[in-house]
């Protein structure tokens, strides 16, 4: 029986969503319609299959119902934009430029097959917190930021436990097809204010590595640095010390965040360039920055991608990753227009043009929160993916989900597998087809290349570790109807059952 006090959980909530770092726009009437349509499709399919709606929504058929509703809404929006009369070549189309290709939601076996895959998936944008560290009292704004993004069904005892280390291992590796993940942090001014201090990130990496065979690891690490807090010499020394520990795969900065709301540029000779030079000299050649997606209290003047692209020209033997691809939820993505390129992905493309950076060079982009948001609007999603793949390059687009802020990333993975850019948009705008080979690059092979990871050897090493075996057992229980499906965010039963063996070590582990 469906619980009367709780709404049926949707595998992909329509409308604006937040990763906790920004305030999303209000829900629109279209968003409400999508939710009703998905629930109606789920109700009908569940009746035909003889299961309750809640359980159906926790299946591949439930994801297909959600994607079908997104398609229907996109067709309606496209028809309204195009109007009844012929339009010029680059006017809005009467059909959306992107679509999700899925079987009928009631064909659950076909949906499961269509939305599954065997790709090497490397998620370069993931998070968790350590609830019992000093930030809980020293950084109240950060605590409220994270609490504010958690859905209401979280445990009232300690909501932050739902995004702790154990939850991370569950959501990333047991409840999704993710193979390897890069663990990062939110902006902070030091270890005492960090939701996951670097030493604890190392603890997560080492704990998960203990479960693998052959030396492979499921977790690689960022070190988030804040060089604009008036302690640059100490910051540089700290970078050296952490690299000496052997755990740093990349450095990351939030250039729009700083004391008194003042950000910085990575090509600033007084702040940014010394950090880049130190990273370069230490041999850490991957440098990342949050760009676009304006966070609360961010300095807009330092949130664009210009400085990262400029730095890529200064350090041609380093690799620069622009997190969120400079996407901005306040601006709707369409075809690239260099005359209207102050914000969003267009600002990135213009910076590449201005600096003469060619596709598949040393500038990369991450899809964290970007894909999760635009997938609800297939036409905009087609422009986002089309522009990034054609201009940044199909070898330079990286899979990121911002999990576990949104729960398991599995619904995002399934949606990407089903997504296609239409032939019309490929012809009109020069966008590439989203072939299985292109999707495999985005989902993980590009990141494996960036971080020097052998995808085949890593998959082989991880194939029979306890995480993979538990995931397989969990999947069998789901198919038998014993547990809720693993990709439903925050399913309490599945979390209790699959994490019982892990809970003690996950909460108590400290690095060796």
C-alpha positions in Angstrom: 0.0 0.0 0.0 1.2 3.5 -0.8 1.8 5.6 2.3 -1.0 8.2 2.5 1.1 10.9 4.2 3.8 11.0 1.5 3.5 12.0 -2.1 4.6 9.3 -4.6 8.3 10.1 -5.2 9.3 11.0 -8.7 12.6 9.6 -10.0 13.4 13.0 -11.6 11.5 15.9 -10.2 10.5 18.4 -12.9 11.3 22.1 -12.8 14.2 24.0 -11.3 16.4 22.0 -8.9 19.2 23.2 -6.6 22.4 21.5 -5.6 22.2 23.6 -2.5 24.6 26.2 -3.8 22.0 28.4 -5.4 18.3 29.3 -5.1 16.3 27.7 -7.9 13.5 29.5 -9.7 9.9 28.9 -8.6 8.0 25.9 -10.0 6.0 26.8 -13.1 2.6 25.6 -14.3 4.4 23.4 -16.9 6.4 21.8 -14.2 3.3 21.0 -12.3 1.7 19.6 -15.5 4.7 17.3 -16.0 4.5 15.9 -12.5 0.8 15.2 -13.0 1.3 13.6 -16.4 4.1 11.4 -15.1 2.0 10.3 -12.1 -1.0 9.6 -14.4 1.1 7.5 -16.7 2.6 5.7 -13.7 -0.9 5.1 -12.3 -2.1 3.5 -15.6 1.0 1.4 -16.1 0.9 0.2 -12.4 -2.7 -0.8 -12.8 -1.9 -2.8 -15.9 1.0 -4.5 -14.2 -0.8 -5.1 -10.9 1.6 -3.1 -8.7 1.1 0.1 -6.7 2.2 3.4 -8.1 4.9 4.0 -5.6 6.7 0.8 -6.5 6.3 1.4 -10.2 7.9 4.8 -10.0 10.9 3.1 -8.4 11.4 1.0 -11.6 12.9 1.7 -15.0 9.3 2.1 -16.2 8.9 4.9 -13.7 11.9 6.7 -15.2 10.5 6.1 -18.7 7.2 7.7 -17.6 9.1 10.7 -16.3 11.0 11.1 -19.6 7.9 10.7 -21.7 6.3 13.5 -19.7 9.3 15.7 -20.4 9.0 14.9 -24.1 5.3 15.8 -24.2 5.9 19.1 -22.5 8.7 19.9 -24.8 6.5 19.3 -27.9 3.9 21.6 -26.5 6.5 24.4 -25.8 8.0 24.0 -29.2 4.7 24.3 -31.0 3.9 27.5 -29.1 7.3 29.0 -29.9 7.1 28.2 -33.6 3.7 29.6 -34.2 1.4 28.7 -37.1 3.3 30.4 -39.9 6.7 29.5 -41.6 9.8 30.8 -40.0 13.3 31.6 -41.1 16.0 28.9 -40.8 17.1 29.7 -37.2 13.7 30.4 -35.8 12.3 28.1 -33.1 11.3 24.7 -34.5 7.8 23.3 -34.2 9.3 20.2 -32.5 12.0 20.1 -29.8 15.6 19.6 -30.7 16.1 16.9 -28.2 14.1 13.8 -27.2 14.2 10.8 -24.9 13.8 7.5 -26.7 12.2 5.0 -24.4 9.7 2.1 -24.7 6.2 2.5 -23.3 6.4 2.9 -19.5 4.3 -0.2 -19.0 6.8 -2.3 -20.8 9.0 -2.6 -17.8 11.4 -5.3 -19.1 12.0 -3.2 -22.3 12.5 -0.1 -20.3 15.0 -1.8 -18.1 16.9 -3.0 -21.1 16.7 0.4 -22.9 17.9 2.4 -19.9 20.6 0.1 -18.8 24.2 0.0 -20.0 27.7 -1.3 -19.5 29.7 1.9 -19.9 32.7 2.9 -17.8 31.1 5.7 -15.8 33.4 8.3 -14.2 31.5 11.0 -12.3 33.9 13.9 -11.7 31.5 15.9 -9.6 30.4 14.3 -6.3 29.9 15.4 -2.7 29.3 14.1 0.8 29.7 15.6 4.3 31.2 14.6 7.6 28.3 15.6 10.0 30.4 15.5 13.2 33.3 17.8 12.1 33.8 21.4 13.4 32.0 23.0 10.4 28.8 22.0 12.0 29.3 24.8 14.5 31.9 27.0 12.9 30.1 27.4 9.5 26.4 27.8 10.2 25.6 29.3 6.8 27.1 26.2 5.1 25.0 24.0 7.4 21.8 25.8 6.5 22.8 25.7 2.8 23.1 21.9 2.9 20.0 21.4 5.1 18.0 23.6 2.8 18.5 21.3 -0.2 17.7 18.0 1.4 14.2 16.6 0.6 11.6 16.5 3.4 11.6 12.7 3.7 15.0 12.7 5.3 15.4 11.5 8.9 14.5 14.2 11.4 17.0 12.7 13.9 20.0 14.0 11.9 19.2 15.0 8.3 23.0 15.4 7.5 23.4 11.7 8.1 21.6 11.2 4.8 24.6 12.8 2.9 27.3 11.3 5.0 30.1 8.9 4.0 28.0 5.8 4.2 25.2 7.4 2.2 27.8 8.4 -0.4 29.1 4.9 -0.9 25.5 3.6 -1.2 24.2 6.2 -3.6 27.3 6.4 -5.8 28.4 2.8 -6.1 25.5 0.5 -4.9 22.5 2.4 -6.2 24.0 3.6 -9.5 26.1 2.3 -12.4 29.0 4.7 -11.5 32.4 3.0 -11.7 34.7 5.8 -10.4 33.9 9.1 -8.8 35.9 12.3 -8.0 35.0 13.6 -4.5 35.0 17.3 -4.1 33.8 19.9 -1.5 31.9 23.2 -1.3 33.6 26.5 -1.0 35.2 27.0 2.4 38.0 29.1 4.0 39.9 26.2 5.7 39.6 22.7 7.2 37.6 23.9 10.2 34.9 25.2 7.9 34.9 22.4 5.4 32.0 19.9 5.3 34.5 17.3 4.2 38.1 18.2 5.4 40.7 16.8 3.0 41.9 14.3 5.6 38.4 12.9 5.7 38.2 12.8 1.9 41.3 10.7 2.0 39.6 8.5 4.6 36.7 8.0 2.2 39.1 7.2 -0.6 41.1 4.7 1.5 38.0 3.0 2.9 36.5 2.4 -0.5 39.9 1.3 -1.8 40.0 -1.4 0.8 37.0 -3.0 -0.9 38.7 -3.2 -4.3 41.1 -5.7 -5.8 44.3 -5.2 -7.7 45.0 -1.7 -6.5 42.1 0.0 -8.3 40.2 2.7 -6.5 36.6 4.0 -7.0 37.4 7.4 -5.6 39.8 10.1 -6.7 40.2 13.5 -4.9 40.1 17.2 -5.5 41.8 19.6 -3.1 39.6 22.7 -2.9 41.8 25.8 -2.3 40.9 29.4 -1.4 44.0 31.5 -2.2 42.1 34.8 -1.9 41.7 34.7 1.9 44.9 36.5 2.6 47.1 33.5 3.2 48.6 32.8 -0.1 52.1 31.6 1.1 50.5 29.2 3.5 48.1 28.0 0.8 51.0 27.3 -1.5 52.8 25.3 1.2 49.6 23.4 2.0 49.3 22.5 -1.7 52.8 21.1 -1.6 52.1 19.1 1.6 48.9 17.5 0.3 50.5 16.5 -3.0 53.3 14.9 -1.1 50.7 12.7 0.5 49.9 11.2 -2.8 46.2 11.8 -2.9 45.6 14.9 -5.0 44.4 14.3 -8.5 43.4 17.9 -9.2 43.0 21.3 -7.5 39.7 23.2 -7.6 38.8 26.8 -6.8 35.6 28.8 -6.4 36.8 32.1 -8.0 33.6 34.0 -7.3 33.7 33.3 -3.6 35.9 35.2 -1.1 36.1 37.5 1.9 33.7 40.4 1.8 32.1 38.9 -1.3 35.3 39.5 -3.3 36.4 36.9 -5.8 39.5 36.6 -8.0 40.6 35.4 -11.4 42.9 32.5 -12.0 45.0 34.6 -14.4 45.5 37.3 -11.7 49.3 37.6 -11.4 49.0 38.2 -7.6 46.7 35.4 -6.6 45.7 33.0 -9.4 49.0 32.6 -11.4 51.1 31.7 -8.3 48.6 28.9 -7.5 48.7 27.7 -11.1 52.5 27.8 -11.1 52.7 25.8 -7.9 50.2 23.2 -9.2 52.2 23.0 -12.4 55.5 22.6 -10.6 54.0 19.9 -8.3 53.0 17.9 -11.3 49.2 18.3 -10.7 48.2 19.3 -14.2 44.4 19.2 -13.8 43.0 22.5 -12.5 39.3 23.0 -12.0 37.0 26.0 -11.3 33.4 26.5 -10.6 32.0 28.8 -13.3 28.5 29.9 -14.0 25.7 28.5 -11.8 25.8 31.6 -9.5 25.9 30.6 -5.9 24.4 32.7 -3.1 26.7 35.6 -2.1 28.9 35.0 -5.2 30.9 37.8 -6.9 29.4 37.9 -10.4 32.4 39.7 -11.8 34.6 36.7 -11.2 32.1 33.9 -12.1 32.6 33.8 -15.9 35.0 31.5 -17.8 37.2 34.1 -19.4 40.1 33.7 -16.9 40.1 29.9 -17.2 40.4 30.0 -20.9 43.1 32.6 -20.7 45.0 30.5 -18.2 44.8 27.5 -20.6 46.7 29.6 -23.1 49.3 30.6 -20.5 49.8 26.9 -19.3 49.3 24.8 -22.5 50.6 21.7 -20.8 47.9 21.9 -18.1 44.3 20.8 -18.3 41.5 23.3 -17.2 38.1 22.0 -16.3 35.2 24.4 -16.1 32.7 23.0 -13.7 29.0 23.4 -14.7 30.3 24.4 -18.2 29.6 28.1 -17.2 25.9 27.3 -17.5 23.6 29.8 -15.8 20.0 28.9 -14.9 18.9 32.5 -15.3 19.5 32.4 -19.1 17.8 30.0 -21.5 20.3 28.2 -23.8 19.7 28.4 -27.5 22.0 28.4 -30.6 25.3 30.1 -30.1 25.1 33.8 -30.7 28.4 35.7 -30.2 26.5 39.0 -30.0 24.6 37.6 -26.9 27.3 35.9 -25.0 27.7 37.6 -21.7 26.3 34.6 -19.7 26.0 30.9 -19.8 27.5 28.5 -22.2 27.7 31.2 -24.8 30.1 33.1 -22.6 32.4 30.0 -22.6 32.2 29.6 -26.4 33.0 33.2 -26.9 36.0 33.0 -24.6 37.3 30.0 -26.6 36.8 32.0 -29.8 38.5 35.1 -28.4 41.5 33.1 -27.2 41.7 31.0 -30.4 41.3 27.8 -28.4 40.3 25.0 -30.8 38.0 22.0 -29.9 39.5 19.2 -28.0 42.3 21.4 -26.7 43.2 21.8 -23.0 39.8 23.2 -21.9 37.2 20.8 -20.5 33.7 21.1 -19.2 31.7 19.2 -16.5 28.0 18.7 -16.6 27.3 18.7 -12.8 23.8 20.2 -12.1 23.7 21.4 -15.7 22.5 18.1 -17.1 20.3 17.4 -14.1 18.4 20.7 -14.7 18.2 21.0 -18.5 17.2 17.4 -19.0 13.7 18.5 -17.9 13.6 20.7 -21.1 14.8 18.5 -24.0 15.0 21.4 -26.4 17.4 23.4 -24.2 19.2 20.1 -23.4 19.9 19.7 -27.1 21.5 23.1 -27.4 23.6 22.5 -24.2 24.9 19.2 -25.3 25.2 20.2 -29.0 27.2 23.4 -28.3 29.5 21.7 -25.8 30.2 18.7 -28.0 30.7 20.6 -31.2 32.7 23.5 -29.8 34.5 22.4 -26.7 34.9 18.9 -28.3 33.5 15.5 -27.9 36.7 14.4 -26.2 36.4 17.2 -23.6 32.9 16.9 -22.1 32.9 15.2 -18.7 30.2 13.4 -16.8 29.3 15.1 -13.5 26.1 14.8 -11.5 26.6 16.8 -8.2 25.6 13.6 -6.4 24.8 12.9 -3.7 23.0 16.2 -3.2 20.3 14.8 -5.5 20.4 11.3 -4.2 21.7 8.5 -6.4 22.8 9.7 -9.9 21.2 6.7 -11.5 18.2 8.6 -12.9 20.5 11.1 -14.5 22.5 8.3 -16.1 19.4 6.6 -17.4 18.1 9.9 -18.9 21.4 10.5 -20.7 21.4 7.0 -22.2 17.9 7.7 -23.6 18.6 11.2 -24.9 19.0 12.1 -28.6 19.6 15.3 -30.5 17.3 15.4 -33.5 18.5 15.2 -37.1 17.0 18.6 -37.7 19.2 20.2 -35.0 22.2 18.3 -36.2 21.7 19.8 -39.7 20.7 23.3 -38.6 23.3 23.9 -36.0 26.0 21.4 -36.7 25.4 19.4 -33.5 26.7 15.9 -33.4 24.6 12.8 -33.1 24.6 11.3 -29.6 25.8 7.9 -30.7 26.7 5.2 -28.2 30.4 6.0 -28.8 29.9 9.7 -28.0 27.9 8.9 -24.9 30.5 6.4 -23.7 33.1 9.2 -24.0 31.0 11.6 -22.0 30.0 9.1 -19.4 33.5 8.1 -18.5 36.2 7.6 -21.2 37.0 11.3 -21.4 37.6 11.5 -17.7 39.6 8.3 -17.7 41.8 10.0 -20.3 42.1 13.2 -18.3 43.1 11.5 -15.1 45.3 8.8 -16.7 43.1 5.9 -15.6 42.9 2.6 -17.6 39.2 2.2 -17.9 39.3 -1.5 -18.9 41.8 -2.5 -16.2 39.9 -0.5 -13.6 36.6 -2.2 -14.5 38.2 -5.6 -14.3 39.7 -4.9 -10.9 36.4 -3.7 -9.5 34.2 -6.3 -11.1 34.1 -8.7 -8.1 34.8 -6.4 -5.1 32.3 -6.3 -2.3 30.6 -3.2 -3.6 30.0 -4.7 -7.0 28.8 -8.0 -5.5 26.4 -6.1 -3.1 25.1 -4.1 -6.0 24.3 -7.3 -7.9 22.6 -8.8 -4.9 20.6 -5.6 -4.4 19.5 -5.6 -8.0 18.3 -9.2 -7.7 16.3 -8.3 -4.6 14.7 -5.4 -6.5 13.7 -7.7 -9.4 12.3 -10.1 -6.9 10.2 -7.3 -5.4 11.9 -7.5 -2.0 13.4 -4.0 -2.0 12.6 -0.6 -3.6 14.6 0.0 -6.7 18.1 1.4 -6.0 17.9 4.5 -8.0 15.0 6.0 -6.0 16.7 8.7 -3.9 16.6 8.1 -0.2 14.7 4.9 -0.2 14.9 4.1 3.5 14.4 0.4 3.3 17.1 -0.1 0.6 19.5 2.0 2.6 19.0 0.0 5.8 19.4 -3.3 4.1 22.3 -2.6 1.8 24.3 -0.4 4.2 24.0 -2.5 7.3 27.4 -4.2 6.7 29.1 -0.9 5.9 27.7 1.6 8.5 30.3 1.1 11.2 33.4 1.2 9.1 32.0 4.1 7.0 31.4 6.3 10.0 34.5 5.3 12.0 37.2 5.0 9.3 40.1 7.4 9.5 43.0 7.5 7.0 46.0 5.2 7.7 
